[in-house]
């Protein structure tokens, strides 16, 4: 399964902790199983004012994969928080 979240920062590869205000793009990459998981997780929020967390194994999760898909100008995100503001 592939499901990654990566950011492109101000046209250059930098660590995310130094990127305040410099993120140019967010890329979500997936294969068929990754898409199924993402849709399942988002659907679980339907009708609920709630949130969920998707994380890589190094952050004690198993939803996001740790192999980047977008190339060297992108850096991997280890934690994605998805929030439904209305329930």
C-alpha positions in Angstrom: 0.0 0.0 0.0 1.2 3.5 -0.7 -0.2 6.6 1.0 2.2 9.5 1.5 1.8 13.2 2.3 4.8 15.3 1.2 5.4 19.1 1.1 7.4 21.2 -1.4 8.9 24.1 0.5 9.7 27.4 -1.2 11.2 25.7 -4.3 14.0 24.1 -2.3 14.3 21.0 -0.2 14.3 22.0 3.5 13.3 20.5 6.8 9.6 21.1 7.6 10.4 22.6 11.0 12.1 25.5 9.2 9.3 26.0 6.7 6.9 28.4 8.4 5.1 30.2 5.7 7.2 28.7 2.9 5.2 25.7 1.9 4.4 25.9 -1.8 2.6 22.6 -2.3 1.2 19.6 -0.5 1.2 16.3 -2.4 -0.8 13.3 -1.4 0.3 10.2 -3.3 -1.4 6.8 -3.2 -2.0 3.5 -4.9 -5.4 1.8 -5.1 -5.1 0.4 -1.5 -3.9 3.7 -0.2 -6.9 5.4 -1.9 -9.3 2.9 -0.3 -7.8 3.6 3.1 -8.0 7.3 2.7 -11.6 7.2 1.5 -12.5 4.9 4.4 -10.9 7.2 7.0 -12.5 10.3 5.6 -15.9 8.6 5.3 -15.7 7.7 9.0 -16.0 11.4 9.8 -19.2 11.9 7.9 -21.9 13.3 10.2 -19.5 13.8 13.1 -17.7 17.0 14.3 -14.5 15.1 14.9 -11.0 14.5 13.6 -8.6 11.7 12.9 -4.8 11.2 12.7 -2.9 9.3 10.0 0.8 8.6 10.8 3.9 6.8 9.5 5.3 3.8 11.4 8.1 5.9 12.9 5.4 8.0 14.5 3.6 5.0 15.9 1.0 4.8 13.0 0.4 2.4 10.1 -1.7 4.5 7.8 1.0 6.6 6.0 4.0 5.0 4.2 7.5 6.4 4.8 8.8 6.1 1.2 8.6 9.5 -0.6 7.0 9.4 -4.0 7.5 13.0 -5.3 11.2 13.4 -5.6 14.0 15.2 -3.8 12.3 18.6 -3.7 9.7 17.2 -1.4 9.9 16.2 2.2 7.8 13.5 3.9 5.1 14.5 6.4 4.8 11.9 9.3 1.4 13.1 10.7 -1.7 14.1 8.9 -4.6 15.4 10.9 -8.0 15.5 9.1 -10.8 17.6 10.7 -14.5 17.7 10.0 -15.6 21.1 11.2 -19.4 20.3 11.0 -21.2 17.2 12.3 
